[in-house]
Amino acid sequence: MIPEKRDQAANRKKKGSRGGRPVTHDSELYKERNTVERLINKLKAWRGIATRYDKKPESYLAGLHLRASMIWIDDLLKTSR
């Protein structure tokens, strides 16, 4: 038998900082987090960034900038259609 939602919320409140998911859901925070996670996934879709072949930090950062600009240009092209 599944407990009532009210009981689940009360149990999560009792746990406090010891764990469990939060009782409330902040939809604006979720939207922002989702946007960031999607961008990171788009960046990692490029093999050089996902595997970190570049040994020097400058080269890796240049790859990040290149990939980000490619994503930005692609997005601009999609919105202009």
C-alpha positions in Angstrom: 0.0 0.0 0.0 1.3 3.4 -0.9 1.2 6.0 1.8 -0.7 9.2 1.3 1.2 12.2 -0.2 0.8 14.1 3.0 2.5 11.3 5.0 5.4 11.3 2.4 5.9 15.0 2.8 5.9 14.7 6.6 8.5 12.0 6.5 10.7 14.1 4.2 10.4 17.0 6.6 11.4 14.8 9.5 14.6 13.7 7.7 15.6 17.3 7.3 19.2 17.7 6.0 19.9 14.0 6.4 18.6 13.2 3.0 15.6 12.7 1.0 14.3 15.0 -1.8 13.0 18.4 -0.9 9.3 18.8 0.0 8.9 21.7 -2.5 9.8 22.0 -6.1 11.3 25.2 -7.5 10.3 25.2 -11.1 12.4 28.2 -12.1 15.5 26.6 -10.5 14.8 23.4 -12.4 14.5 25.2 -15.7 17.8 26.9 -15.2 19.5 23.6 -14.2 18.0 21.8 -17.1 19.3 24.5 -19.5 22.8 24.2 -18.1 22.8 20.3 -18.2 21.6 20.3 -21.8 24.4 22.7 -22.8 27.0 20.5 -21.0 25.6 17.5 -22.9 25.9 19.3 -26.2 29.5 20.2 -25.4 30.4 16.7 -24.4 28.9 15.4 -27.6 32.1 16.6 -29.2 34.7 13.8 -28.8 37.6 16.1 -28.1 35.9 17.6 -25.1 34.3 14.4 -23.8 37.6 12.5 -23.8 39.9 15.4 -22.9 42.6 14.6 -25.5 44.2 18.0 -25.1 46.9 18.0 -22.5 47.3 21.7 -22.1 44.5 23.7 -20.4 44.8 26.4 -23.1 44.1 23.9 -25.8 41.1 22.4 -23.9 39.7 25.9 -23.3 40.1 26.7 -27.0 38.2 23.5 -27.9 35.4 24.5 -25.5 35.2 28.0 -27.1 35.2 26.4 -30.6 32.4 24.0 -29.7 30.4 26.6 -27.9 30.6 28.9 -31.0 29.5 26.0 -33.2 26.5 25.4 -31.0 25.7 29.1 -31.0 25.9 29.4 -34.8 23.8 26.3 -35.2 21.2 27.8 -32.9 21.2 31.1 -34.8 20.6 29.3 -38.1 17.7 27.3 -36.6 16.0 30.4 -35.3 16.4 32.3 -38.6 14.5 29.7 -40.6 
